[in-house]
Amino acid sequence: MTDRDYFKGKPRTDVNPVRILTFKIDGRDVTAREDETILTVARQNGIFIPTLCHLDGLSERGACRLCMVEVKGSDKLFPACVTLPRQDMEVMTDSPRLNEYRKKILELLFSERNHVCSVCVSNGHCELQDLAVTLGMSHVRYEYLYPRHTIDASHDRFSVDHNRCVLCLRCIRVCDEVEGAHTWDVMGRGILCKVITDLNQPWGTSETCTGCGKCVHVCPTGALSEKGKSVSEMSKRRQFLPYLEMMRRESRK
Amino acid sequence: MNHTRVATVWLDGCSGCHMSLLDLDERVLDLADRIELVYSPLVDSKEFPEDVSITLVEGAVSTSDDAEKIRLIRERTTLLVSLGDCAVTANIPAMRNRFSVEAVLERAYVHNAAIGGQVPGIEVPRLLKRSRPVHEFVDVDRFLPGCPPPPEAIFNLMSELLDGRPTGSSIITRFGA
């Protein structure tokens, strides 16, 4: 649940405060509002949990599963970005088991598209690449699939290279939730899943796209990029998002 | 002083990883004091020797010749290192994997030939259907990603291996670096 959903039709929290609860992350006592996710609380307390599909300012989707954490008393793993804490819960964010799963997820992401970091516009500014370093992924233990994916460069200013897409679906969320255009969507299932513009037509022919470029800048990899950028030149600016969200929320009060 | 027998191999890569090794500058001398380079594009031996302690492999496995070589190298090497993105991920050589070998050869030798292009058929090794990372053919003991891995990363890894220290504590590289 996003803050936006939460506040919809609710009384102001400063006169009608939400419940506060306490629980533990990695043995540390932490406090949270009942509507804050484990991920939010961990970040507030400087505890690192890896994420890929999460982006501050967008709704949560729980798609990448990198933020899975252990909870004492349960064999199940929980995605920290969409799990709300309970009183006295004991959360573990780091263990050999979690690290192994996270590495596997990354390796599967690398193996199912064609990620060639050395010639990518986002080399050096890529969240997938950074995660490989952070999680100590030195190589991919699965066979690479080498699927044949297309590049759509029909838009005047931007292009989409499906070879580099990790299906985080941030582009869809930012286009829908922030820009309000909903140009992006997703089609197909499993390995055939891909992001599309309008009714799966060339981006340049889209009637809904406003050309704002938000999708390009929230994209964690080089899948969406500005035209004219060469290797390593596509650094992205995402700082605007939380501020946009905050300002809109303030103006509704 | 006992010199460790080291080899370096150049499969389907651009030699950039070897260049990065040479970019160690004067530290090459530190390494040279401790190793005997028994096989490498940088020395003259033609046959991959027996009893090599450490082999650094640059490049992906792309031809029948690469595949044969890497199996022989594995047999004769104690510790095999995948050096750089091509060895670790198949990297650029693997960009052809989305197309058939025939289409790739046609493109390179016929479509782009100025006059009378033809696909070479004799005295060159056959291209495998796909270009693949080294560890899909043989067991690899250490991985050092990077395109190329920075000289410091190569030096750190070699020092760790030669000292018999645990490796990886000093990984300062990434894919595409």
Interface residues (C-beta under 8 A of the other chain):
Chain A: F110 N114 H115 V116 C117 S118 V119 C120 N123 G124 Q129 D130 A132 V133 G136 S138 H139 V140 E143 Y144 Y146 P147 R148
Chain B: S82 D85 V88 T89 A90 N91 I92 A94 M95 N97 R98 R130 R132 P133 H135 E136 V140 F143 L144 P145 C147 G168 I171 R174 F175 G176
